[in-house]
Amino acid sequence: MQCPVDGTTLVMTDRAGVEIDYCPQCRGVWLDRGELDKIVERSGVEATRGRDDRDDDRRDRHGKKKRGGGLLGELFDF
């Protein structure tokens, strides 16, 4: 599938049980029906666990320091 913004081929990935399509060029994210609901459900679960997203020493899977991005930042590693 092509990105509707810039025509780049979208990359499909599974993050936290949600399949997403994103553009590596413009970093746009596209969700299929029901995927936003799954993200919202998971964000509620994470909030009830008392998770502290303000930790300044969080690292992504490549060892780079993570920016604060909440659930979407964690899902997409942007």
N, C-alpha and C positions, 0 to 999 in steps of 0.2 A: 504494500500500500504506500502511496506517496503522501508526503506532508502537504496539506492544503495551503500552507503558507509559502513554502519555498521549493516544493517539488522533490526534496530529498527523500530517499527511501526510509520509511519509518522502521525503527527497531522495536521488536516485541520482547518483553521480558516479564518474568514473574517476580513480584516483590511482595513479600509478606502474604502470599496466597492470593494476590490480586494481579491479574494479567493486564499489563498496560502497553500501550504503543507510545513511543516518544521519538522526537526528531533530534538526532545528535547535532544538527546544525543550529536550529533556532531554539532548541530545548522545549518545544511545545509538547504537551502531553494530551493524549486522547484516550478516553475510556469508553468501553462498550457498555451497553445497558446492564445495570446492576452493579457495576464495579465501583461507582461512587458510593453506593449504599454500603458495600463491603468496607470501604475506606472509613466511612463515618462510623460504622459499627466498631471497627478496630480502634479507632481513636478514642471512643468511649471506654473500651476495655483498658487501653493503656492509661487513661486518666484515672480510672478507678484503682489501678495497681499502685498509684502513688509514685509513678516514675518521675525522676527529676531530669528534665530535658535541658536544664541550665548548666549541666556539667561542662566546664570549659575544656576538658581534656578528652573529649570524644574524638575518635578516629574512624574514618571510613575503611572499607576493605582494602584500600591501597595505602593505608597508613597516613593519609592526608588528614589534617585537622578539619573536623566537620564544622560547618556554619550552623547556627541555629536555624532550623527550618521546620520544626515540628514534625508531624507525621509524614507530610508529603516529602520533606527533605530526607527523611529516613527511608522512605519507600524508593525514592528515585536517586539517591546519592548525588544530588546536585550541589 
